[in-house]
């Protein structure tokens, strides 16, 4: 007889690559595989959700909600960094805006 034990609760999650997150952990199945879901609190009633495979996890330390929220303040995940995005381009002028410079300035 085999018994499967799963963990769900507040914890500190340490990942390969020296990354440390804290939040509410649960186990989920995605694309036929098992993943750890972490909901990292960012503000009151807001959080960022990320999924990690077991191979990426170095350590899970169960803790209290209060401790997890305190650790989470110092380690906020960002899904995209500015340097990963293409440079911003100014908006294209509307056809109606072309040649209307005199109408915009009555002087």
DSSP file (Angstrom, degrees, kcal/mol; ACC not computed):
  #  RESIDUE AA STRUCTURE BP1 BP2  ACC     N-H-->O    O-->H-N    N-H-->O    O-->H-N    TCO  KAPPA ALPHA  PHI   PSI    X-CA   Y-CA   Z-CA
    1    1 A X              0   0    0      0, 0.0     2,-0.4     0, 0.0     0, 0.0   0.000 360.0 360.0 360.0 127.8    0.0    0.0    0.0
    2    2 A X        -     0   0    0      2,-0.0     2,-0.5     0, 0.0     0, 0.0  -0.897 360.0-156.8-112.3 140.2    1.4    3.4   -1.0
    3    3 A X        -     0   0    0     -2,-0.4     2,-0.6     2,-0.0     0, 0.0  -0.951   6.8-148.9-116.0 128.9    0.5    6.6    0.5
    4    4 A X        -     0   0    0     -2,-0.5     2,-0.5     2,-0.0    -2,-0.0  -0.856  11.9-165.2-100.0 124.3    0.9    9.9   -1.3
    5    5 A X        -     0   0    0     -2,-0.6     2,-0.3     2,-0.0    -2,-0.0  -0.927   6.3-174.4-109.7 129.3    1.6   13.0    0.8
    6    6 A X        -     0   0    0     -2,-0.5     2,-0.4     2,-0.0    -2,-0.0  -0.889  15.9-136.1-119.5 154.3    1.3   16.4   -0.6
    7    7 A X        +     0   0    0     -2,-0.3     2,-0.3     2,-0.0    20,-0.2  -0.897  23.6 169.8-110.4 137.7    2.2   19.8    1.0
    8    8 A X        +     0   0    0     -2,-0.4     2,-0.3    18,-0.2    18,-0.2  -0.944  36.9  69.0-144.9 125.1    0.0   22.9    0.8
    9    9 A X  E    S-A   25   0A   0     16,-2.0    16,-3.4    -2,-0.3     2,-0.2  -0.963  82.4 -32.5 159.3-174.1    0.7   25.9    2.8
   10   10 A X  E     +A   24   0A   0     -2,-0.3    53,-2.2    53,-0.3     2,-0.3  -0.526  67.9 147.4 -75.3 136.7    3.0   28.9    3.5
   11   11 A X  E     -AB  23  62A   0     12,-2.6    12,-2.2    51,-0.3     2,-0.5  -0.985  50.2-110.7-160.9 165.9    6.6   28.3    2.8
   12   12 A X  E     -AB  22  61A   0     49,-2.3    49,-2.7    -2,-0.3     2,-0.5  -0.947  34.6-155.8-103.8 127.8   10.0   29.6    1.7
   13   13 A X  E     -AB  21  60A   0      8,-3.1     8,-2.8    -2,-0.5     2,-0.5  -0.921   6.0-165.0-110.8 120.8   11.0   28.2   -1.7
   14   14 A X  E     -AB  20  59A   0     45,-3.1    44,-2.9    -2,-0.5    45,-1.9  -0.922  11.8-165.0-109.3 129.7   14.6   28.0   -2.6
   15   15 A X  E >>  -AB  19  57A   0      4,-3.3     4,-1.2    -2,-0.5     3,-0.7  -0.755  30.9 -91.5-113.9 155.7   15.4   27.4   -6.3
   16   16 A X  T 34 S+     0   0    0     40,-2.7    -1,-0.1    -2,-0.3     3,-0.1  -0.353 112.5  49.6 -57.1 145.3   18.5   26.3   -8.2
   17   17 A X  T 34 S-     0   0    0      1,-0.1    -1,-0.2    -3,-0.0    39,-0.0   0.605 128.4 -82.3  92.0  13.4   20.3   29.5   -9.3
   18   18 A X  T <4 S+     0   0    0     -3,-0.7     2,-0.4     1,-0.2    -2,-0.2   0.864  82.9 148.8  60.5  40.5   20.2   31.0   -5.8
   19   19 A X  E  <  -A   15   0A   0     -4,-1.2    -4,-3.3    -3,-0.1     2,-0.4  -0.896  26.1-168.1-106.1 136.2   16.6   32.3   -6.1
   20   20 A X  E     +A   14   0A   0     -2,-0.4     2,-0.3    -6,-0.2    -6,-0.2  -0.989  10.2 169.6-130.3 125.7   14.5   32.5   -3.0
   21   21 A X  E     -A   13   0A   0     -8,-2.8    -8,-3.1    -2,-0.4     2,-0.4  -0.875  14.4-157.0-128.2 161.0   10.7   33.2   -2.9
   22   22 A X  E     +A   12   0A   0     53,-0.4     2,-0.3    -2,-0.3    19,-0.3  -0.999  37.8  90.9-140.9 142.6    8.1   33.0   -0.2
   23   23 A X  E    S-A   11   0A   0    -12,-2.2   -12,-2.6    -2,-0.4     2,-0.6  -0.973  75.6 -30.9 170.0-156.8    4.4   32.5   -0.4
   24   24 A X  E     -AC  10  39A   0     15,-2.1    15,-2.1    -2,-0.3     2,-0.3  -0.827  58.3-158.3 -95.5 119.6    1.6   30.0   -0.5
   25   25 A X  E     +AC   9  38A   0    -16,-3.4   -16,-2.0    -2,-0.6     2,-0.3  -0.732  19.1 159.9-101.5 145.6    2.6   26.7   -2.0
   26   26 A X  E     - C   0  37A   0     11,-1.9    11,-3.6    -2,-0.3     2,-0.4  -0.969  36.9-112.7-152.3 162.3    0.5   23.9   -3.6
   27   27 A X  E     + C   0  36A   0     -2,-0.3     2,-0.3   -20,-0.2     9,-0.2  -0.839  37.3 174.3-100.8 134.8    1.0   21.1   -6.0
   28   28 A X  E     - C   0  35A   0      7,-2.8     7,-3.2    -2,-0.4     2,-0.5  -0.926  28.9-126.3-135.3 160.4   -0.6   21.2   -9.4
   29   29 A X  E     + C   0  34A   0     -2,-0.3     2,-0.4     5,-0.2     5,-0.2  -0.946  31.6 171.9-109.8 123.6   -0.6   19.1  -12.6
   30   30 A X  E >   - C   0  33A   0      3,-2.5     3,-2.6    -2,-0.5    -2,-0.0  -0.998  66.2 -10.0-132.0 133.8    0.2   20.9  -15.8
   31   31 A X  T 3  S-     0   0    0     -2,-0.4    -1,-0.1     1,-0.3     3,-0.1   0.825 129.5 -53.7  51.3  36.6    0.8   19.4  -19.2
   32   32 A X  T 3  S+     0   0    0      1,-0.3    -1,-0.3    -3,-0.0     2,-0.3   0.502 120.0 100.1  80.4   4.1    0.9   15.9  -17.7
   33   33 A X  E <  S-C   30   0A   0     -3,-2.6    -3,-2.5    20,-0.0     2,-0.5  -0.792  73.7-111.7-121.1 164.3    3.6   16.8  -15.1
   34   34 A X  E     +C   29   0A   0     -2,-0.3    20,-0.6    -5,-0.2     2,-0.3  -0.814  38.9 175.6 -97.1 131.7    3.6   17.7  -11.5
   35   35 A X  E     -CD  28  53A   0     -7,-3.2    -7,-2.8    -2,-0.5     2,-0.5  -0.909  30.9-122.1-131.4 157.4    4.6   21.3  -10.6
   36   36 A X  E     -CD  27  52A   0     16,-3.3    16,-2.5    -2,-0.3     2,-0.5  -0.897  26.0-153.4 -97.8 128.6    4.8   23.4   -7.4
   37   37 A X  E     -CD  26  51A   0    -11,-3.6   -11,-1.9    -2,-0.5     2,-0.5  -0.880   9.9-169.4-101.6 131.6    2.6   26.5   -7.6
   38   38 A X  E     -CD  25  50A   0     12,-2.8    12,-2.2    -2,-0.5     2,-0.7  -0.987  11.0-161.0-123.3 127.6    3.7   29.5   -5.5
   39   39 A X  E     -CD  24  49A   0    -15,-2.1   -15,-2.1    -2,-0.5     2,-0.6  -0.911  15.2-159.9-104.6 105.4    1.5   32.5   -4.9
   40   40 A X  E     - D   0  48A   0      8,-3.0     8,-2.4    -2,-0.7   -17,-0.2  -0.772  16.6-127.7 -91.1 118.6    3.8   35.3   -3.8
   41   41 A X  E     + D   0  47A   0     -2,-0.6     6,-0.3   -19,-0.3     3,-0.1  -0.436  33.8 168.4 -66.7 135.3    2.0   38.1   -2.0
   42   42 A X  E     -     0   0A   0      4,-1.8     2,-0.3     1,-0.5     5,-0.2   0.744  64.2 -10.7-113.3 -44.0    2.8   41.5   -3.4
   43   43 A X  E >  S- D   0  46A   0      3,-0.7     3,-2.0     0, 0.0    -1,-0.5  -0.823 100.7 -51.8-142.3 179.2    0.3   43.9   -1.8
   44   44 A X  T 3  S-     0   0    0      1,-0.3     3,-0.1    -2,-0.3     0, 0.0  -0.458 128.3  -3.2 -60.5 125.5   -2.8   43.5    0.2
   45   45 A X  T 3  S+     0   0    0     -2,-0.2     2,-0.3     1,-0.2    -1,-0.3   0.651 116.5 102.1  63.7  19.9   -5.1   41.1   -1.7
   46   46 A X  E <   +D   43   0A   0     -3,-2.0    -4,-1.8     2,-0.0    -3,-0.7  -0.960  41.6 165.3-129.1 151.0   -2.6   40.8   -4.6
   47   47 A X  E     -D   41   0A   0     -2,-0.3     2,-0.5    -6,-0.3    -6,-0.2  -0.984  31.8-126.7-155.7 163.9   -0.1   38.1   -5.6
   48   48 A X  E     -D   40   0A   0     -8,-2.4    -8,-3.0    -2,-0.3     2,-0.4  -0.969  26.2-148.9-113.5 129.8    2.1   36.8   -8.4
   49   49 A X  E     +D   39   0A   0     -2,-0.5     2,-0.3   -10,-0.2   -10,-0.2  -0.857  20.6 170.6-103.7 133.0    1.7   33.2   -9.3
   50   50 A X  E     -D   38   0A   0    -12,-2.2   -12,-2.8    -2,-0.4     2,-0.4  -0.968  20.6-144.0-136.7 154.5    4.5   31.1  -10.7
   51   51 A X  E     -D   37   0A   0     -2,-0.3     2,-0.4   -14,-0.2   -14,-0.2  -0.954  16.3-175.3-120.8 137.7    5.0   27.4  -11.4
   52   52 A X  E     -D   36   0A   0    -16,-2.5   -16,-3.3    -2,-0.4     2,-0.1  -0.985  22.2-126.4-133.0 142.7    8.2   25.3  -10.8
   53   53 A X  E >   -D   35   0A   0     -2,-0.4     3,-1.3   -18,-0.2     4,-0.4  -0.464  31.9-111.6 -78.5 159.5    9.1   21.8  -11.6
   54   54 A X  G >  S+     0   0    0    -20,-0.6     3,-1.2     1,-0.3    -1,-0.1   0.822 115.8  64.4 -61.4 -30.9   10.5   19.6   -8.8
   55   55 A X  G 3  S+     0   0    0      1,-0.3    -1,-0.3   -40,-0.0   -39,-0.1   0.738  99.2  53.7 -66.1 -22.2   13.9   19.6  -10.6
   56   56 A X  G <  S+     0   0    0     -3,-1.3   -40,-2.7   -41,-0.1     2,-0.4   0.563  91.2  93.7 -87.1  -8.9   14.2   23.4  -10.1
   57   57 A X  E <   +B   15   0A   0     -3,-1.2   -42,-0.3    -4,-0.4     3,-0.1  -0.723  40.6 173.1 -96.0 130.5   13.7   23.2   -6.3
   58   58 A X  E    S-     0   0A   0    -44,-2.9     2,-0.3    -2,-0.4   -43,-0.2   0.794  70.3  -3.3 -96.2 -40.1   16.5   23.1   -3.9
   59   59 A X  E     -B   14   0A   0    -45,-1.9   -45,-3.1     2,-0.0     2,-0.4  -0.992  48.7-159.1-157.6 143.8   14.6   23.4   -0.6
   60   60 A X  E     -B   13   0A   0     -2,-0.3     2,-0.6   -47,-0.2   -47,-0.2  -0.995  12.8-171.3-124.7 123.6   11.1   24.0    0.8
   61   61 A X  E     -B   12   0A   0    -49,-2.7   -49,-2.3    -2,-0.4    -2,-0.0  -0.920  17.3-140.7-117.6 105.6   10.8   25.4    4.3
   62   62 A X  E     +B   11   0A   0     -2,-0.6   -51,-0.3   -51,-0.2     2,-0.3  -0.370  36.6 158.2 -61.2 141.7    7.3   25.4    5.7
   63   63 A X        -     0   0    0    -53,-2.2   -53,-0.3    -2,-0.0     2,-0.1  -0.879  41.8 -73.9-152.1-179.3    6.7   28.5    7.8
   64   64 A X     >  -     0   0    0     -2,-0.3     4,-2.5     1,-0.1     5,-0.2  -0.418  41.3-114.6 -80.3 160.7    4.0   30.8    9.1
   65   65 A X  H  > S+     0   0    0      1,-0.2     4,-2.7     2,-0.2     5,-0.2   0.911 117.0  54.6 -59.8 -42.7    2.0   33.2    6.9
   66   66 A X  H  > S+     0   0    0      1,-0.2     4,-1.8     2,-0.2    -1,-0.2   0.915 110.8  44.2 -59.7 -45.1    3.5   36.1    8.7
   67   67 A X  H  > S+     0   0    0      2,-0.2     4,-2.4     1,-0.2     5,-0.2   0.919 113.0  51.4 -66.7 -43.9    7.1   34.9    8.1
   68   68 A X  H  X S+     0   0    0     -4,-2.5     4,-2.4     1,-0.2    -2,-0.2   0.907 110.2  49.2 -61.0 -42.3    6.4   34.1    4.5
   69   69 A X  H  X S+     0   0    0     -4,-2.7     4,-1.3     2,-0.2    -1,-0.2   0.886 110.6  50.9 -64.9 -38.0    4.9   37.5    3.8
   70   70 A X  H  X S+     0   0    0     -4,-1.8     4,-0.6    -5,-0.2     3,-0.2   0.916 113.3  44.4 -65.7 -43.0    7.9   39.2    5.5
   71   71 A X  H >< S+     0   0    0     -4,-2.4     3,-1.0     1,-0.2     4,-0.5   0.877 108.2  59.5 -67.7 -37.5   10.4   37.2    3.3
   72   72 A X  H >< S+     0   0    0     -4,-2.4     3,-1.0     1,-0.2    -1,-0.2   0.812  93.4  65.7 -62.4 -31.1    8.2   37.9    0.2
   73   73 A X  H 3< S+     0   0    0     -4,-1.3     3,-0.3     1,-0.3    -1,-0.2   0.840 105.3  44.0 -60.4 -32.5    8.6   41.6    0.6
   74   74 A X  T << S+     0   0    0     -3,-1.0    -1,-0.3    -4,-0.6    -2,-0.2   0.506 116.3  46.7 -90.9  -4.6   12.3   41.3   -0.1
   75   75 A X    <   +     0   0    0     -3,-1.0     2,-0.6    -4,-0.5   -53,-0.4  -0.597  67.5 170.6-139.6  75.1   12.0   38.9   -3.0
   76   76 A X        -     0   0    0     -3,-0.3     2,-0.2    -2,-0.2    -3,-0.1  -0.770  28.3-134.8 -90.0 120.7    9.4   40.0   -5.5
   77   77 A X        -     0   0    0     -2,-0.6     2,-0.5   -29,-0.1    -2,-0.0  -0.504  13.6-157.0 -73.4 142.1    9.3   38.1   -8.8
   78   78 A X        -     0   0    0     -2,-0.2     3,-0.1     1,-0.1    -1,-0.0  -0.981   7.9-155.7-119.3 119.9    9.0   40.1  -12.0
   79   79 A X  S    S+     0   0    0     -2,-0.5     2,-0.4     1,-0.2    -1,-0.1   0.831  82.4  18.2 -65.5 -30.7    7.6   38.2  -15.0
   80   80 A X        -     0   0    0      5,-0.0     2,-0.3     3,-0.0    -1,-0.2  -0.999  69.4-147.5-142.9 136.5    9.3   40.6  -17.4
   81   81 A X    >   -     0   0    0     -2,-0.4     3,-1.7    -3,-0.1     4,-0.5  -0.759  28.3-117.8 -98.6 151.4   12.2   43.0  -17.0
   82   82 A X  G >  S+     0   0    0     -2,-0.3     3,-1.5     1,-0.3    -1,-0.1   0.859 113.1  59.7 -56.4 -38.8   12.4   46.2  -19.1
   83   83 A X  G 3  S+     0   0    0      1,-0.3    -1,-0.3     4,-0.0     4,-0.1   0.665  97.6  61.3 -68.2 -14.5   15.6   45.1  -20.8
   84   84 A X  G <  S+     0   0    0     -3,-1.7    -1,-0.3     2,-0.1     2,-0.2   0.628  93.1  80.3 -83.3 -14.4   13.8   42.1  -22.2
   85   85 A X  S <  S-     0   0    0     -3,-1.5     3,-0.1    -4,-0.5     2,-0.0  -0.595  89.3-103.5 -94.3 153.0   11.3   44.2  -24.2
   86   86 A X        -     0   0    0     -2,-0.2    -1,-0.1     1,-0.1     3,-0.1  -0.343  54.8 -81.4 -66.7 157.2   11.8   45.8  -27.5
   87   87 A X        -     0   0    0      1,-0.1     2,-0.2    -4,-0.1    -1,-0.1  -0.283  51.2-106.1 -59.5 144.1   12.4   49.6  -27.4
   88   88 A X        -     0   0    0     -3,-0.1     2,-0.4     1,-0.0    -1,-0.1  -0.499  33.7-152.3 -71.7 138.4    9.2   51.7  -27.1
   89   89 A X        -     0   0    0     -2,-0.2     3,-0.1    -3,-0.1    -1,-0.0  -0.876  22.0-107.1-110.9 146.4    8.2   53.5  -30.3
   90   90 A X        -     0   0    0     -2,-0.4     3,-0.1     1,-0.1    -1,-0.0  -0.372  49.0 -91.8 -66.5 152.0    6.3   56.7  -30.4
   91   91 A X        -     0   0    0      1,-0.1     2,-0.2    -2,-0.0    -1,-0.1  -0.311  42.2-106.4 -64.6 147.0    2.7   56.2  -31.6
   92   92 A X        -     0   0    0      1,-0.1    -1,-0.1    -3,-0.1     2,-0.1  -0.508  40.0-108.8 -70.0 139.1    2.0   56.6  -35.3
   93   93 A X        -     0   0    0     -2,-0.2     2,-0.1     1,-0.1    -1,-0.1  -0.429  32.6-114.8 -69.4 145.9    0.2   59.9  -36.1
   94   94 A X    >>  -     0   0    0      1,-0.1     3,-1.0    -2,-0.1     4,-0.9  -0.437  22.1-116.1 -72.9 154.0   -3.4   59.6  -37.1
   95   95 A X  G >4 S+     0   0    0      1,-0.2     3,-0.5     2,-0.2    -1,-0.1   0.845 117.8  57.0 -58.5 -33.3   -4.3   60.6  -40.7
   96   96 A X  G 34 S+     0   0    0      1,-0.2    -1,-0.2     3,-0.0    -3,-0.0   0.754 101.5  56.6 -70.6 -23.5   -6.5   63.4  -39.2
   97   97 A X  G X4 S+     0   0    0     -3,-1.0     3,-1.6     2,-0.1     2,-0.3   0.721  81.5 102.3 -81.3 -21.3   -3.5   64.8  -37.3
   98   98 A X  T << S+     0   0    0     -4,-0.9    -3,-0.0    -3,-0.5     0, 0.0  -0.461  96.6   2.3 -69.3 125.9   -1.3   65.3  -40.4
   99   99 A X  T 3  S+     0   0    0     -2,-0.3     3,-0.3     1,-0.1    -1,-0.3   0.547  99.4 109.1  79.5   7.3   -1.2   68.9  -41.5
  100  100 A X    <>  +     0   0    0     -3,-1.6     4,-1.8     1,-0.2     3,-0.3   0.230  36.7 110.7 -98.7  14.4   -3.4   70.1  -38.6
  101  101 A X  H  > S+     0   0    0      1,-0.2     4,-1.0     2,-0.2    -1,-0.2   0.875  78.3  50.4 -58.7 -38.7   -0.6   72.0  -36.7
  102  102 A X  H  4 S+     0   0    0     -3,-0.3     3,-0.3     1,-0.2    -1,-0.2   0.868 109.2  51.4 -68.4 -35.4   -2.1   75.4  -37.5
  103  103 A X  H  4 S+     0   0    0     -3,-0.3    -1,-0.2     1,-0.2    -2,-0.2   0.817 105.6  55.7 -71.2 -29.6   -5.6   74.3  -36.2
  104  104 A X  H  < S+     0   0    0     -4,-1.8     2,-0.5     1,-0.2    -1,-0.2   0.783 111.8  45.0 -72.3 -26.2   -4.1   73.1  -32.9
  105  105 A X     <  -     0   0    0     -4,-1.0    -1,-0.2    -3,-0.3     0, 0.0  -0.907  67.2-170.0-123.6 101.7   -2.5   76.5  -32.2
  106  106 A X              0   0    0     -2,-0.5    -1,-0.1     1,-0.3    -4,-0.1   0.598 360.0 360.0 -70.7  -9.6   -4.9   79.4  -32.9
  107  107 A X              0   0    0      0, 0.0    -1,-0.3     0, 0.0    -5,-0.1   0.506 360.0 360.0 -77.8 360.0   -2.2   82.0  -32.5
